[in-house]
């Protein structure tokens, strides 16, 4: 790919990496990257992003749900708006690139457009969303959903582990949460949504590619399977007379893993197993396991979920166990807009890349814009695919290529509308 820019250029990977490290100073736990939504650390990060937005010359404000918004207005007041965004909240002890990189790449592109004195036929808004991770209050994508007109006001009354509601946290953040309805954009005024994000997977590194274009964000179904048997003494209850809830859960876990291995395009995961009243000398009478089923193809996901739940019932019945299934979350896949994928692919290829197209197994803010406006994502290679981990890393040269590819795609969109 082509040579690096100077560090003084807005699109410089070194410059963006320096900003990422500066933003990482806003953490709740020194030595870690822990910035839960609406925490004091998040407020400090939001203020830093707002400072950078204003310094770039963007019209800047923080909306009712904590998103930092920077707007570069077109010379045509009636033009549509291109949204470029990601999030600045993190998981506990996570990495500095997840989410944050997308915000800073969007800012860098706008700074470069201003430096070039470009007159665009659309407005651009760079968005630093407040709550993508869903760690503190449970609900996820709340701030991007608000922009997309999909926010559920019930989320304002959700409480964190210490009993603080989202509403109270927003007020402490300096927001007016009851003004949430005014955040929603009119779909007719939106040109589209673009997001740069580290891949959080190993495909790009394995392919020797710095960048990839997301074909679709996988849909996801999550829930729990609760099994009820009969607790008994480990020494006196014969093996052939047991109704062992944990053994039943183990059989279901292995079934779920096997299904994920056998069904193409499906991932199937059990991340939580609970055994109430567990003791070393007790046959477990109760066990609850989680399930997380994902696919970029909704038909595959729905079929996978049906197979998991159907087989779980069969296993429970065969073992004499009661079973209670709860599906707590289901989100459809978000397919990327072909025109935006083409613009990103052409831009990546112009920089010497292959324009590799791949699905995203993780959820992102871009999902919120499904059915609202065209959306697409650009993935950046990260070392060993590690994310949500202090070892998360994207090289400055890859970061720079991502910013340059995004810049090229924005210019291509502008040319198509001229």
N, C-alpha and C positions, 0 to 999 in steps of 0.2 A: 504494500500500500504506500501511498505518497508520504513525503517527508513531513516532519512535525513542524508546527507553527512556533513562533516565538512565545515566550512565557507571558508577554504583555498582551497578546491577542485574547479576546474573550473566549475563543474556542480552544485555547491551550489546555491540554490535559493536565499539565503541571499546575496551572492556575486553578483549575476546578478541583484537583486533588488537595491543594492547599485550603480551599474553601471547605471541602468535606471535613478535613481535620479541624478547622476552626469551628465548624458546626458541631463536631463531636465533643467539644468542650462543654456543651450544654447537656449534662447528664445528671441523673439523680444519684448515681453511685460512682464516685471517683475511681478511675481505672477501668470502668466498664462503659459500654454504650447502652445505657438504660434511660429511655425517654418515653414514658407512657403518656398517652394522650391527656392533654389539659393539666399536666403536672407543672410545677415551677420550672423544671428543665425544659419542657416543651414551650412554655411561654418565653423563656430566654432564646430558644432557637427560632421561634416565630418572630421575635423582635429583630434578631439578626438577619433573617431572610427579608423582612420588611425593609430593613436598612439598606440591604443590597438592592432591592427592587427600586427604592426611591432614588438611590445613587445612580441607578441606570437611567432614570428619567421616567419610570413607569408610574401611572396613577395607582396608588396602593392603599388597600384597606384590609382589615380582618373582618370576615363576615360573622354572622350570628352563631355559627357552629365552629368557629376557630380557624377556618381556612384563610391563609394569607393569599390575597389576590393582587397581582400586578398586571396592569392593562396598558398595552401599546395601541393607541387608537389609530385607525386608518384615516386617511384624508377624506374618505367617504363616510359620513356619520351613519348612513343607513346600511352599511356593509354588514355581512355576517361576521361571526367571531370564531376563530380557531382557538381551541383550548389545548394547552400543553401543561401536563401536571404529573404529580406523584405525591407521596406523603413524607412527612418528617417525624412521625411518631415511630417508635421502635418496639421490639420485644425486649424483655429483660435480658441483659448481657448479650446483646445482638451485635450486628456489624454497623459500620458507618456508611455503607454504600446503598443498602436496601432502602428504596424510596428517595432518600436524600439526593442521590445521583440524578434522578429524573428531574427534580426541581432545579438543580444547579445547571443541568444541561439545557433545560428550557430557558433559564435566565441567560445563559451564555449565548444562545442563539439570538435572543432578542437584543442583547447588547451588541452583537455583531451586526444585526440589521440596522440598528441605530448608528453604529460607526460607519456603515456603508451608505447611510442616508437613503435607505430603501423606502419607497412609497408602495405600500402593499394594498391590494384591493380588499383586504379584510382586517378586522381587529385581531389582536392576539392577546390572550390572557394566560399568564403563567400562574398556576395554582399549586400552593403547598398545602395539601390536605392535612387535616388534623387527626384523623382516626381511621387508618386502614387496617391496623393489626387486630383490633377488637380484643385486646388483652385486658384492659382495665374494666370495661363495663359489659362485655359480652357481645353486644351487637358490633358488626363490622361495617366498614365503608360508609359510615354515617355521614361524613362531611361531603364525600363525592356524590352520594345518593341525594343529598340536599340540592346540590347544583343540578343534578339530573332530574329533579322533581320527584324523587322516590322516597324521601325521608318519612319515617314513621315516627310521629310525635311521641309515641309510647316510649321511645328510647330515651327521652329526657328524664324519665322517672327511674331508669335503671340505676342501680347502686353498685359501687365497687366493694371490695372486701372490707373496707372500713366504714361502709354505710353512707359514703358521700354519693349523692346522685349526680348524674350527668348535668342536670340543670344547675345545681350548686357549683359544680366544677367550672362550667361555662361562665357563670357569673363571676367567679373568682378570677377567671382568665381575662375578664374585661368585656365579655360578650353579652348580648341581649338574646338569650335563647328563644324567647317567644316570638322573635322576628324571623324564625327559620323559614317561613313560607316565602319570604321575599328573596331568598337565595336562588330559587329555581329559575333556570334559564328557559326561555321559550325555544322549543326545538327548532322552530322556523328560523330563528336567528343564528343557529349554530352551523358552522361549516364542518366541524368534526372535532375529535379529541385524539391527541397523540401522547404517548408516554414512553419514555426511555427507562429501562430497568435492567439491573443485572439479571442474568438468566436464572440464577438459583438452581442450576443443574449443570451436568457435565458435558452436554452434547456439543456445544460450540468449541470447547477445549479439545474434545476428542476429534472434532472435524478440522481443527486447525484454523478456525474462523474467529475473528474478533467480534463480528456482529451477526445477528440473525433477526429475521422479521417474523413476528408471531402470527400464525394462521388463525388461531382461536385460543381463547382462555377456557380451560376445561370447566364443564359444569360439575357440581359437587352435591352429593347427598350424604348427610350425616345423621346419626342417631345412636340409639342404645338398644341392646338386647339383654333383658333381665331374665335370668333363669332361677327357678325355685325348685329345690329338691327337699331332702330331709337330712338335717344334721344328725350326726351320730358319732359314737366313740370309734376312734381309728383302730382300736385293738379288738373290739367285740362285734363290730358289724361286718358280716361276711361280705366278700367282694361281689358275689352274685346277687346280693340283696340291696345294694347301695343305689341311692339316687343322688349322685355326687354332682352338684351344680358346677363346681370348678372343672371337673373332668369334661363335662358337657361343654363348658365355655372353651376349653382347650381344643376340643374337636371342631367347634365352630371357628375358632381363630385359624386353625390350620386349613379349614375349608375356604375361608375368605382369602388367605394367602395364595392357595392353589388356584382359585378362580382368577385372581389378579395376574398370576403367571400364565394362565392358559388363554384368557380372553385378550385378543389384540386391541390395543388402544385403551385399556382399562387399568387403573391403579386401585388397589383395594387394601385398606390398612386398618388394623386395630391398634389404637394408640393408648387406650386406657382399659385397665382391668381392675375391678374392685371386688373384694371378697369380704363382705361384712362379717365381723365376728370370727375372723380367721384365727386358727390356733394350730400348732404343730400336730396335736393329737385329736383333731376333730375333722370328720368328713364334712366338707363345706355344704351347707344347705342353701346358700344363695351366692350368686355371682352375677355381675353386670359388666358387659364389655361394650366398647364403642365401635362404630364402624364408620369409615370414610371411603366413599366410592366416587371415583372421578373419571371423566372422559371428555375429550374435546368434541365427541359426538354424542348428542343427547340420547339417541336410540340405544347406543351401546351402554351408556350409564344406566338408563332405565331398565334395560334387560339385565344388567349386572346386579342392580339392586334387587330386582324380583328374584333372581336366582339365589342371592345371598339369604334373603329373608325366607324364601321357600325352603331352602336346604336347612336353615337354622331351625325351622319348625319341625322338620323331619328328624333332625338329630335330637331335639328336645323330646319329641314323642317316643323315639326309639329308646331313650334313656329314662323315660318316665318322669320327665321334668316339666314343670309349668314354664311357660314362656310369655313374656310381655315385650312387644317391640314398639319402640317410639322413634319416629322420624322427626328430628328436631329442626332440620335445615335442608332445603333443596334449592339449588340455584342452577338455571340453565347455562349452557355454554354460551360464550360471547364470541361470535365469529367476526374476524377482522374484515373491514371494508376493503374490497378488492382494489379500488382506485388508490386508497391510501397505502395498501401493501405494495402496489406497483410503484408508487412514488418513492417509498422507502427503499425498495429493492433496487430501483434504478440508481438511487443516490449511493447506496452501498457499493454497487457494481462500479460506479464511477470512481470510487476510491480504491478499487482493486479487489474488493471482496466478491464472493460468489452470490451474495444475496440469498443465502440459505433461509428457507422458510420452515418453521417448526412450531409445534403447539406449546402452550404454557400449562403446566400442571398445577401451578400455584394461582391463587386468586390475586387480582389487582384492582386498583381504582377504575381502570378502564371498563371493568365489568358493569359498573353502575350506569354506563352510557349505552348499554345494549338496548336497542329499540328507540333511543332518543336521538342519536346522531351517529354518523359514521365514526368508527374508532379503530385504531391500530396501535401496535406496540413495537418498539425496537429493543431487542435484547443485546446486552453487552456480556462478553465472556467474563467469567469469574473463576478464580483459581480452584480447581478440583470441584467446582460446582457448589462450594460451601457457602451457606447463607444462614442468617439468624444465629450467628456464631462470631466470636471475636476474630476468628481467622478469615472472615469474609474479605475478599480483596479483588479489585479490578485495577489493571495496570493503567497508568496515566495515558499511555499511547492508545489504548483501547477506548478510554473515556473520550479522548480527543476525536477519534474516528467516529464515535457515536454522535458527538455534538456536530461534527461536520456533516454527517449523514442526515441528521435532523435538519440542519440548516439548508442542505441541498433539497430535501423534500419540501420544506416550506417555500423555497423559491420556485420549485416545480409547480406547486399548488397555485402560487401567485401568477405564474406564467399561463397556467391553464385557464385562469379567470380573466386574463387581460383581453 
